[in-house]
């Protein structure tokens, strides 16, 4: 083989001027791209930068409240009831005769009267006489307060009866021991009792008569 037939390949060397031109063009494009992209940066990037520069202060937790001590509840002790002594009611002393009885004194020598209220023909009448008269009594009403207090007794009344047999006055000659019973007997005799009038010389006259009024719990 001849030397003339062998071809030796030749490596091409790059052109330095061409490489420089390409590098300059790339650099210009990069600068233009950065100039375009810089105004379009998101605002959150700036906020992150501000937050990174802000100092963070930690607030300490509030102190723990101190719990109050437990309250001990004690039972209430009820006071003992003091027994009250029972005092029995004191008996009421019999009242004195009222002025009504003194205004009509009995005669010193009254005419004698029979049991039916008639006087003898020789008797003379100088005022109200004293006689034993028959009477018609209404049912006796027991005062409710006297029932609760277990009061009982007999009241002796001196009653002035007019010519029609109607009682005009009544005074307590002997008390029952209770003013309530004395007052009730006097009121009931004056309000509802009817008497047979005393007769002197065939005429009806005014007369005093003694009337017992009994309050008995066993008769209710």
VEXLUM-685209 format. One record per residue: residue in three letters; x, y, z of N, C-alpha, C in turn. Coordinates in steps of 0.1 Angstrom, whole numbers, padded with zeros to 4 digits, always signed. Example, Ala and Ser with C-alpha at 12.3 -4.5 7.8 and 13.67 -1.06 7.14 Angstrom:
# VEXLUM-685209
ALA+0132-0057+0078+0123-0045+0078+0132-0033+0078
SER+0128-0022+0071+0137-0011+0071+0129+0000+0079
This chain:
# VEXLUM-685209
UNK+0009-0012+0000+0000+0000+0000+0009+0012+0000
UNK+0005+0021-0009+0013+0033-0010+0009+0044+0000
UNK+0017+0052+0003+0015+0063+0013+0005+0073+0008
UNK+0003+0074-0006-0005+0083-0012-0020+0080-0010
UNK-0022+0066-0008-0036+0062-0007-0042+0063+0007
UNK-0034+0065+0017-0038+0066+0031-0042+0080+0033
UNK-0055+0082+0038-0060+0096+0041-0060+0098+0056
UNK-0053+0107+0061-0053+0110+0076-0064+0120+0079
UNK-0073+0116+0088-0084+0126+0091-0079+0137+0099
UNK-0086+0148+0097-0081+0161+0103-0092+0166+0112
UNK-0089+0168+0126-0099+0174+0135-0100+0188+0134
UNK-0113+0193+0133-0116+0207+0131-0116+0214+0144
UNK-0109+0225+0145-0108+0233+0157-0119+0243+0157
UNK-0126+0245+0169-0137+0255+0169-0132+0269+0167
UNK-0141+0277+0162-0137+0291+0159-0139+0299+0172
UNK-0129+0306+0177-0130+0313+0190-0139+0325+0188
UNK-0140+0331+0177-0148+0343+0175-0163+0339+0175
UNK-0166+0327+0170-0180+0323+0170-0184+0319+0184
UNK-0175+0313+0192-0179+0310+0206-0181+0322+0214
UNK-0173+0333+0212-0175+0345+0220-0188+0352+0216
UNK-0191+0351+0204-0204+0357+0200-0216+0350+0206
UNK-0216+0337+0206-0227+0329+0213-0228+0332+0228
UNK-0216+0333+0234-0216+0335+0249-0222+0349+0252
UNK-0218+0359+0243-0223+0373+0246-0239+0373+0244
UNK-0243+0366+0234-0258+0366+0231-0265+0359+0243
UNK-0260+0348+0248-0266+0342+0259-0266+0351+0271
UNK-0255+0358+0274-0255+0367+0285-0265+0378+0284
UNK-0267+0384+0272-0277+0394+0270-0291+0389+0272
UNK-0293+0377+0268-0307+0371+0270-0310+0369+0285
UNK-0300+0364+0292-0302+0362+0306-0304+0375+0314
UNK-0297+0386+0310-0299+0399+0316-0313+0404+0313
UNK-0317+0402+0301-0331+0407+0297-0342+0399+0305
UNK-0339+0386+0306-0349+0377+0313-0350+0381+0328
UNK-0339+0384+0334-0340+0388+0348-0346+0401+0350
UNK-0344+0410+0340-0350+0423+0341-0365+0422+0340
UNK-0370+0413+0331-0384+0411+0330-0391+0404+0342
UNK-0384+0394+0347-0389+0386+0358-0389+0393+0372
UNK-0380+0403+0374-0379+0410+0387-0391+0417+0392
UNK-0398+0425+0383-0411+0431+0388-0422+0422+0391
UNK-0421+0409+0386-0432+0400+0388-0430+0391+0400
UNK-0420+0394+0409-0418+0386+0421-0430+0387+0430
UNK-0435+0377+0436-0447+0377+0444-0445+0385+0457
UNK-0455+0392+0461-0454+0400+0474-0451+0392+0486
UNK-0455+0380+0486-0453+0372+0498-0438+0370+0501
UNK-0430+0372+0491-0415+0371+0494-0411+0382+0503
UNK-0416+0395+0500-0413+0406+0508-0418+0404+0522
UNK-0431+0399+0524-0436+0397+0537-0428+0387+0545
UNK-0423+0377+0538-0415+0367+0545-0402+0374+0550
UNK-0397+0383+0542-0385+0390+0547-0388+0399+0559
UNK-0400+0405+0559-0403+0414+0570-0405+0406+0583
UNK-0412+0394+0581-0414+0386+0593-0402+0380+0598
UNK-0392+0377+0590-0380+0372+0595-0372+0382+0602
UNK-0374+0395+0600-0367+0406+0607-0375+0410+0619
UNK-0387+0406+0622-0395+0410+0634-0391+0401+0645
UNK-0389+0408+0657-0386+0401+0669-0398+0395+0675
UNK-0397+0382+0680-0408+0375+0685-0407+0375+0700
UNK-0417+0380+0708-0417+0380+0722-0427+0370+0727
UNK-0423+0361+0736-0432+0351+0741-0439+0356+0754
UNK-0452+0355+0755-0460+0360+0767-0460+0348+0777
UNK-0455+0351+0789-0455+0341+0799-0469+0337+0803
UNK-0472+0324+0806-0485+0320+0811-0489+0326+0824
UNK-0502+0329+0827-0506+0335+0839-0503+0325+0851
UNK-0501+0331+0863-0498+0322+0874-0510+0314+0878
UNK-0508+0302+0883-0518+0293+0886-0526+0298+0899
UNK-0539+0298+0898-0547+0303+0909-0547+0294+0921
UNK-0546+0300+0933-0545+0292+0945-0559+0288+0949
UNK-0562+0275+0950-0575+0270+0954-0578+0273+0969
UNK-0590+0278+0972-0594+0281+0986-0594+0268+0994
UNK-0592+0269+1007-0593+0256+1015-0607+0251+1016
UNK-0610+0239+1016-0624+0233+1017-0631+0238+1030
UNK-0644+0241+1028-0652+0245+1039-0658+0233+1046
UNK-0656+0233+1059-0662+0222+1067-0676+0226+1072
UNK-0686+0219+1068-0700+0221+1072-0703+0213+1085
UNK-0707+0220+1095-0711+0214+1108-0726+0213+1109
UNK-0731+0203+1114-0746+0202+1116-0751+0212+1126
UNK-0763+0218+1123-0768+0228+1133-0775+0221+1144
UNK-0771+0225+1156-0777+0219+1168-0790+0226+1172
UNK-0801+0219+1172-0814+0226+1175-0814+0228+1190
UNK-0818+0240+1195-0819+0242+1209-0831+0235+1215
UNK-0829+0230+1227-0839+0223+1234-0850+0232+1238
UNK-0862+0227+1236-0874+0235+1240-0875+0235+1255
UNK-0877+0247+1260-0879+0249+1275-0893+0247+1278
UNK-0897+0238+1287-0911+0236+1290-0916+0248+1298
UNK-0928+0252+1293-0935+0263+1299-0944+0258+1311
UNK-0942+0264+1323-0951+0259+1334-0965+0264+1331
UNK-0974+0254+1334-0989+0257+1332-0994+0263+1345
UNK-0999+0275+1343-1005+0283+1354-1020+0282+1353
UNK-1027+0276+1363-1042+0276+1362-1047+0289+1364
UNK-1059+0292+1357-1065+0305+1358-1069+0308+1372
UNK-1067+0320+1377-1071+0324+1390-1086+0327+1390
UNK-1093+0323+1400-1108+0326+1401-1110+0341+1403
UNK-1120+0346+1396-1123+0360+1396-1132+0363+1408
UNK-1128+0373+1416-1136+0376+1428-1149+0382+1424
UNK-1160+0379+1431-1173+0383+1427-1174+0398+1427
UNK-1179+0405+1417-1180+0419+1417-1190+0424+1427
UNK-1188+0437+1431-1198+0443+1440-1210+0447+1433
UNK-1221+0449+1440-1233+0453+1433-1231+0467+1426
UNK-1238+0468+1415-1237+0480+1407-1245+0491+1413
UNK-1244+0502+1407-1251+0514+1411-1266+0512+1409
UNK-1270+0503+1399-1284+0501+1397-1291+0495+1409
UNK-1284+0486+1416-1291+0480+1428-1293+0491+1439
UNK-1282+0499+1441-1283+0509+1451-1294+0520+1448
UNK-1296+0522+1435-1306+0532+1431-1320+0528+1434
UNK-1322+0514+1436-1336+0509+1439-1335+0500+1452
UNK-1333+0506+1463-1332+0498+1475-1345+0491+1478
UNK-1343+0479+1485-1355+0472+1489-1362+0479+1501
UNK-1375+0478+1502-1382+0484+1513-1378+0477+1526
UNK-1378+0485+1537-1374+0479+1550-1383+0469+1555
UNK-1396+0471+1552-1406+0461+1556-1415+0458+1544
UNK-1410+0449+1535-1418+0446+1523-1431+0439+1527
UNK-1441+0440+1519-1454+0433+1522-1451+0418+1520
UNK-1458+0410+1527-1457+0396+1526-1464+0391+1514
UNK-1458+0383+1506-1463+0378+1493-1464+0363+1494
UNK-1474+0357+1488-1476+0343+1487-1466+0338+1476
UNK-1466+0325+1475-1456+0319+1465-1461+0321+1451
UNK-1473+0325+1449-1478+0328+1435-1476+0342+1431
UNK-1470+0351+1440-1468+0364+1437-1479+0374+1441
UNK-1489+0369+1449-1499+0378+1453-1497+0382+1467
UNK-1500+0395+1470-1498+0401+1484-1511+0400+1491
UNK-1510+0402+1504-1523+0402+1512-1530+0415+1510
UNK-1543+0415+1512-1551+0427+1510-1547+0439+1518
UNK-1541+0437+1530-1538+0448+1539-1524+0454+1535
UNK-1517+0449+1526-1504+0454+1522-1505+0467+1515
UNK-1496+0476+1517-1495+0488+1510-1482+0488+1502
UNK-1482+0493+1489-1471+0493+1480-1465+0506+1480
UNK-1452+0507+1484-1444+0520+1483-1433+0520+1473
UNK-1432+0509+1465-1421+0508+1455-1420+0494+1451
UNK-1409+0490+1444-1408+0476+1440-1407+0467+1452
UNK-1415+0456+1451-1415+0447+1463-1406+0435+1460
UNK-1404+0427+1469-1395+0415+1468-1404+0403+1468
UNK-1403+0395+1458-1412+0384+1457-1405+0372+1450
UNK-1411+0360+1452-1406+0348+1444-1415+0346+1432
UNK-1410+0349+1421-1418+0349+1408-1415+0336+1400
UNK-1425+0332+1394-1424+0321+1384-1418+0327+1371
UNK-1411+0320+1364-1405+0325+1351-1404+0314+1341
UNK-1403+0318+1329-1401+0309+1317-1388+0313+1311
UNK-1378+0304+1312-1365+0306+1308-1363+0300+1294
UNK-1355+0307+1286-1351+0302+1273-1339+0292+1275
UNK-1336+0283+1265-1324+0274+1267-1312+0282+1269
UNK-1304+0278+1279-1292+0285+1283-1281+0283+1273
UNK-1274+0293+1268-1263+0292+1259-1250+0293+1267
UNK-1242+0283+1264-1229+0282+1271-1219+0290+1263
UNK-1212+0300+1269-1202+0307+1261-1191+0298+1257
UNK-1187+0300+1244-1176+0291+1238-1163+0293+1246
UNK-1160+0305+1250-1147+0307+1257-1148+0299+1271
UNK-1160+0299+1277-1161+0292+1290-1160+0277+1288
UNK-1165+0272+1276-1163+0258+1273-1149+0254+1272
UNK-1141+0262+1264-1127+0259+1263-1119+0260+1276
UNK-1124+0269+1285-1117+0271+1297-1123+0262+1308
UNK-1132+0253+1305-1139+0244+1315-1144+0252+1327
UNK-1151+0263+1324-1157+0271+1335-1171+0266+1337
UNK-1175+0265+1350-1188+0262+1354-1191+0268+1368
UNK-1204+0270+1371-1208+0275+1383-1222+0281+1383
UNK-1227+0286+1394-1240+0291+1395-1240+0306+1398
UNK-1247+0314+1391-1248+0328+1393-1262+0331+1399
UNK-1262+0339+1410-1274+0343+1417-1277+0358+1413
UNK-1288+0360+1405-1291+0373+1400-1303+0379+1408
UNK-1303+0392+1410-1314+0399+1415-1320+0407+1404
UNK-1332+0403+1400-1338+0408+1387-1350+0417+1391
UNK-1351+0429+1385-1363+0438+1386-1372+0435+1375
UNK-1385+0431+1378-1395+0427+1368-1406+0438+1369
UNK-1410+0442+1357-1421+0452+1356-1434+0446+1357
UNK-1445+0454+1355-1458+0450+1356-1462+0440+1345
UNK-1455+0440+1334-1458+0430+1323-1450+0417+1324
UNK-1442+0416+1335-1433+0404+1336-1421+0405+1328
UNK-1417+0416+1323-1404+0418+1315-1393+0422+1325
UNK-1381+0416+1325-1370+0420+1333-1364+0433+1328
UNK-1363+0442+1338-1357+0455+1334-1343+0457+1339
UNK-1339+0451+1350-1326+0452+1355-1322+0439+1361
UNK-1308+0436+1361-1303+0424+1367-1289+0427+1373
UNK-1288+0424+1385-1275+0426+1392-1270+0412+1397
UNK-1257+0411+1399-1251+0398+1404-1251+0399+1419
UNK-1259+0391+1425-1259+0391+1440-1248+0381+1445
UNK-1246+0370+1438-1236+0360+1442-1229+0355+1429
UNK-1216+0357+1428-1209+0354+1415-1206+0339+1414
UNK-1205+0334+1402-1201+0320+1400-1186+0318+1401
UNK-1178+0329+1403-1164+0328+1403-1157+0332+1390
UNK-1165+0334+1379-1160+0337+1366-1168+0349+1361
UNK-1162+0360+1358-1169+0372+1353-1175+0369+1340
UNK-1170+0360+1332-1176+0356+1319-1189+0350+1321
UNK-1191+0340+1330-1203+0334+1333-1213+0344+1339
UNK-1209+0353+1348-1218+0362+1354-1224+0372+1343
UNK-1215+0376+1334-1220+0386+1324-1230+0379+1314
UNK-1226+0366+1311-1235+0359+1301-1249+0356+1308
UNK-1249+0352+1321-1262+0350+1327-1270+0362+1328
UNK-1264+0374+1331-1272+0386+1332-1278+0390+1318
UNK-1270+0389+1307-1274+0392+1294-1285+0383+1289
UNK-1284+0370+1292-1295+0361+1287-1308+0363+1294
UNK-1307+0366+1307-1320+0368+1315-1327+0380+1310
UNK-1319+0391+1308-1325+0404+1303-1331+0403+1289
UNK-1325+0394+1281-1329+0394+1267-1340+0385+1264
UNK-1341+0374+1271-1351+0364+1266-1360+0358+1277
UNK-1358+0361+1290-1366+0354+1300-1379+0362+1302
UNK-1389+0354+1306-1403+0360+1309-1407+0356+1323
UNK-1412+0366+1330-1416+0364+1344-1431+0366+1346
UNK-1437+0360+1356-1450+0362+1360-1450+0375+1370
UNK-1457+0385+1366-1456+0398+1375-1462+0395+1389
UNK-1457+0403+1398-1462+0403+1412-1475+0410+1412
UNK-1484+0405+1421-1497+0411+1422-1499+0416+1436
UNK-1504+0428+1438-1507+0434+1451-1521+0441+1450
UNK-1530+0436+1459-1544+0441+1458-1550+0439+1445
UNK-1547+0428+1438-1553+0425+1425-1546+0433+1414
UNK-1536+0440+1416-1529+0448+1405-1514+0443+1404
UNK-1510+0443+1392-1496+0439+1389-1487+0451+1393
UNK-1476+0447+1400-1466+0457+1405-1452+0453+1401
UNK-1443+0463+1402-1429+0460+1399-1423+0452+1412
UNK-1414+0443+1409-1409+0435+1420-1395+0430+1417
UNK-1388+0428+1428-1374+0422+1427-1376+0407+1430
UNK-1368+0399+1421-1369+0385+1423-1354+0379+1422
UNK-1351+0370+1430-1338+0363+1430-1339+0351+1421
UNK-1330+0350+1411-1330+0340+1401-1316+0333+1400
UNK-1315+0320+1402-1302+0313+1401-1301+0309+1386
UNK-1289+0311+1381-1286+0306+1367-1274+0297+1368
UNK-1275+0284+1364-1264+0275+1366-1258+0271+1353
UNK-1245+0271+1352-1237+0267+1341-1230+0254+1345
UNK-1234+0242+1339-1229+0229+1343-1225+0222+1330
UNK-1212+0218+1330-1207+0211+1318-1213+0198+1316
UNK-1217+0191+1327-1223+0178+1326-1237+0178+1320
UNK-1243+0189+1319-1257+0190+1314-1257+0194+1299
UNK-1245+0195+1293-1245+0199+1279-1248+0187+1270
